[in-house]
Amino acid sequence: LVATIELAAKVRALGFGDVTVLAPWEKRRVGGAQVTAVPGLHDVYEIGFVLRGGERSVYFAGDTRLHPDLPAIAERLAPDVAILPVDGTRLAGGDLHVMTPADAIEAAKTLKVKTVLPSHAEAEVSDPIADHFIVSTVPRARFAFAEEAARSLPGVRCVVPQAGELVSL
């Protein structure tokens, strides 16, 4: 499931045959889960996803900053868990493209989730030229997020997994 026709073509070129483009608020069933595309806000067109299986639902924000559709996501889909980007990626001297830890706290409050996990934290850029233009404004972002979540999100579980760690929700 992808956001654009162009991305679908690239994914198909990698050998994936079953590729579907979803616009915000469109739904598809994948196995036992329902996947709903939701709006995002980045420097390029972006969507996130809410996955619902049984009584549980998870919002994966993807690469987004705070945006005005978060209350609608909470109202329409009521996710239990949110995986939120936290490193504050921006272009050097430019606008923010990804939430900061403080933004992710606000998103978690708006979404009224019971569990949060940071993502898009401490990303490393392998292209030396891009490394001069893309910066993360928050060092150790996932830990800054966890510390702020402990202070600002009473009753909300914050999980900061290690790379490759399986997290039970």
C-alpha positions as CSV (number, residue, x, y, z in Angstrom):
1,L,0.0,0.0,0.0
2,V,1.5,3.3,-1.1
3,A,0.6,6.9,-1.5
4,T,1.3,7.7,-5.2
5,I,1.2,6.2,-8.6
6,E,4.9,7.1,-9.0
7,L,5.8,5.2,-5.8
8,A,3.7,2.2,-7.0
9,A,5.6,2.1,-10.2
10,K,8.9,2.1,-8.3
11,V,7.8,-0.6,-6.0
12,R,6.5,-2.8,-8.9
13,A,9.9,-2.3,-10.6
14,L,11.5,-3.8,-7.5
15,G,9.5,-7.0,-8.2
16,F,6.3,-6.5,-6.0
17,G,3.2,-7.4,-8.0
18,D,0.4,-6.6,-5.6
19,V,0.7,-2.8,-5.1
20,T,-2.2,-0.5,-4.3
21,V,-2.3,3.3,-4.2
22,L,-4.4,4.6,-1.3
23,A,-5.6,8.2,-0.9
24,P,-6.3,9.5,2.6
25,W,-9.3,7.8,4.3
26,E,-9.4,4.9,1.8
27,K,-9.4,1.4,3.4
28,R,-8.2,-2.0,2.3
29,R,-8.3,-5.3,4.1
30,V,-4.9,-7.1,4.3
31,G,-5.2,-10.5,5.9
32,G,-7.1,-10.1,9.2
33,A,-6.4,-6.4,9.4
34,Q,-8.1,-3.3,8.0
35,V,-5.6,-0.7,6.8
36,T,-6.8,2.9,6.5
37,A,-4.6,5.6,4.8
38,V,-4.6,8.9,6.7
39,P,-3.3,12.3,5.9
40,G,0.2,13.4,6.7
41,L,2.2,16.6,6.2
42,H,5.8,16.5,5.0
43,D,7.9,18.2,2.3
44,V,6.4,15.8,-0.2
45,Y,3.0,14.2,-0.4
46,E,2.7,11.9,2.6
47,I,0.2,9.5,4.1
48,G,0.2,7.5,7.3
49,F,-1.7,4.3,8.1
50,V,-4.0,3.1,10.8
51,L,-4.1,-0.7,11.1
52,R,-7.0,-2.3,12.9
53,G,-7.2,-6.0,13.9
54,G,-9.9,-7.0,16.2
55,E,-10.2,-4.5,19.0
56,R,-6.7,-3.1,18.6
57,S,-5.5,-0.3,16.3
58,V,-2.1,1.2,15.6
59,Y,-1.5,4.6,13.9
60,F,1.8,4.7,12.0
61,A,2.4,8.3,11.2
62,G,5.2,7.8,8.7
63,D,7.2,11.0,8.0
64,T,5.0,13.8,9.1
65,R,4.9,16.9,11.2
66,L,2.0,18.1,13.3
67,H,-1.0,18.6,11.0
68,P,-4.7,19.6,11.3
69,D,-6.0,16.1,10.5
70,L,-4.8,14.5,13.7
71,P,-8.2,15.2,15.5
72,A,-10.1,13.6,12.6
73,I,-7.8,10.5,12.9
74,A,-8.6,10.3,16.6
75,E,-12.3,10.8,16.0
76,R,-12.7,8.5,13.0
77,L,-10.3,5.7,13.9
78,A,-9.5,6.0,17.6
79,P,-6.1,4.3,17.5
80,D,-4.8,2.7,20.8
81,V,-1.2,2.9,19.8
82,A,0.7,5.6,17.9
83,I,4.1,5.2,16.3
84,L,5.3,8.8,15.9
85,P,8.3,10.4,14.2
86,V,10.4,12.4,16.7
87,D,13.7,13.6,15.4
88,G,12.6,17.0,14.0
89,T,14.1,16.5,10.6
90,R,14.3,19.6,8.5
91,L,16.4,21.0,5.7
92,A,19.3,23.1,7.0
93,G,17.9,26.6,7.6
94,G,14.4,25.5,6.4
95,D,11.1,24.3,7.6
96,L,10.5,21.3,9.9
97,H,9.4,18.2,8.0
98,V,9.1,15.7,10.9
99,M,7.7,16.1,14.5
100,T,10.0,17.0,17.3
101,P,9.6,15.1,20.6
102,A,7.4,17.9,21.9
103,D,5.3,17.8,18.7
104,A,4.9,14.0,19.1
105,I,3.7,14.5,22.7
106,E,1.0,16.9,21.4
107,A,0.0,14.4,18.7
108,A,-0.3,11.6,21.4
109,K,-2.5,13.9,23.5
110,T,-4.7,14.7,20.5
111,L,-4.9,11.1,19.4
112,K,-5.7,9.9,23.0
113,V,-3.6,6.8,22.6
114,K,-2.7,4.4,25.4
115,T,0.8,3.5,24.0
116,V,3.3,5.5,22.1
117,L,6.5,4.5,20.3
118,P,9.0,6.9,18.7
119,S,10.2,6.4,15.2
120,H,12.3,8.4,12.7
121,A,14.8,8.9,15.5
122,E,18.5,9.4,15.1
123,A,18.2,8.7,11.4
124,E,21.6,8.6,9.6
125,V,22.0,9.9,6.1
126,S,24.5,7.9,4.0
127,D,24.8,10.4,1.2
128,P,27.5,12.9,2.2
129,I,26.0,15.6,0.0
130,A,22.5,15.2,1.5
131,D,24.0,15.1,4.9
132,H,24.9,18.8,4.5
133,F,21.2,19.7,3.7
134,I,19.2,17.4,6.0
135,V,19.5,17.9,9.7
136,S,17.9,16.5,12.8
137,T,17.2,19.2,15.3
138,V,17.0,16.9,18.3
139,P,19.9,14.8,19.4
140,R,19.0,11.5,21.1
141,A,15.4,12.2,20.0
142,R,13.9,8.9,21.0
143,F,15.2,9.3,24.6
144,A,14.1,12.9,24.8
145,F,10.6,11.8,23.6
146,A,10.5,9.0,26.3
147,E,11.5,11.4,29.0
148,E,8.9,14.0,28.0
149,A,6.3,11.2,27.6
150,A,6.9,10.1,31.2
151,R,6.3,13.7,32.4
152,S,3.5,14.7,30.1
153,L,1.5,11.6,29.2
154,P,0.3,10.1,32.5
155,G,-1.2,6.7,32.1
156,V,0.3,6.3,28.6
157,R,2.9,3.6,28.0
158,C,5.9,4.7,26.1
159,V,8.0,2.0,24.5
160,V,11.5,2.7,23.1
161,P,12.5,-0.5,21.4
162,Q,16.1,-1.4,20.4
163,A,16.7,-2.0,16.6
164,G,15.1,-5.3,15.7
165,E,13.3,-5.7,19.0
166,L,9.8,-7.3,18.9
167,V,7.3,-5.2,20.9
168,S,4.2,-6.8,22.1
169,L,1.2,-4.4,22.1
